[in-house]
Amino acid sequence: LGNPYTSAIDAEAFIAQNDASFDQYYKALYIYNGDNYSYIGTELAGWENAGGTFGHTNILASQGFFVAARCNSSRFTFTPAMRVLNTTVPYTKSTGEAGRWPGLKVKMTCGSNEASTLIVYNDEMKAGLDPGYDIGLMSSGGGLEIYTSLISGAFGVNFARQALPVS
């Protein structure tokens, strides 16, 4: 899964909202850093940064994470009430510098219609337009559309792919 909001989300609020959807043996959000998993679970007083934990209770915008679902038909819900302001949580990624750019593909379906947008990260990119890396959405005007907007500049342009700096 991935945080769909442009702000961080409270992981504990996500877990509470989706309690019945989790495999109860794995009721946590798992974050992979390329070598191993850390997790965010229900906070325990005095053990906030215990071994194996992510060390933060928030998930940044577009950060991917894993969950273990109770069954194949489990649904996970994100609500606006989960949104929080936090810019200090680190992003994690599963590849080295020479490998694939870290990123997130957001896909939505409705019946037989499907649409997606891609957000990728690289320190060479900027929050404004990176020609050839930020790709505008060519809209046909019908069906589903999902897109991003630049953080600065080019307001009103919808992007099918957006490249951002890691920070």
Helices and strands as residue ranges (DSSP letters): E 8-10, H 11-17, G 19-21, G 24-26, E 29-32, E 37-40, E 58-59, G 80-82, E 83-84, E 103-110, E 113-121, E 135-136, E 159-164
